[in-house]
């Protein structure tokens, strides 16, 4: 299957993308991974992307598209892929359509993870990260530490990252609504959108997604 995964920040796209790709036996292709891989290998595209990132600018669509094209041409993506974070706007979606058309293939589905805005804010703004080890992450509601403000694993101080503040989260949501959300209507016009609720336990959301992709509803 060839799938595009969309949803607001905090919808659990990264988690679901990894799980779905494993279940469907297709590679998970994320924009972040593409950038990191190209930059670490110092490819021409990676050097170009890094120059924009270092300057604090967004990487231009054509660079992102070229990276995605290169990744989708790899042998492990021959029978399908799951795109996460790309396309991020309608112009990228149009470019992806042209790219796939030139290869004689097309998307099978666009999986839209739906989460109420207040839940997104609650999920992200409630995160607390350990200062000693950033891989130790807690949540004030869903996975609170035994002692408030103290990491269960190493005793480090737990804090809220600046980009997890409610104000920042709402700004990120506004960017999503204005830039990325329009691709849902773009793909809906092609009959590709499958919308599911991303509420509930992770396993349930994965099962829901697999069933929706299977039925195309």
Secondary structure, DSSP 8 states (H G I E B T S, - for coil): -EEEEEE-TTS-HHHHHHHHHHHHT-EEEEHHHHHHHHHHTT-HHHHHHHHHHHTT----HHHHHHHHHHHHTSGGGTT-EEEES---SHHHHHHHHHHHHHTT----EEEEEE--HHHHHHHHHTEEEESS-TT-EEETTTB--SBTTB-TTT--BEE--GGGSHHHHHHHHHHIIIIITHHHHHHHTTT-EEEEE--S-HHHHHHHHHHHHHHT-
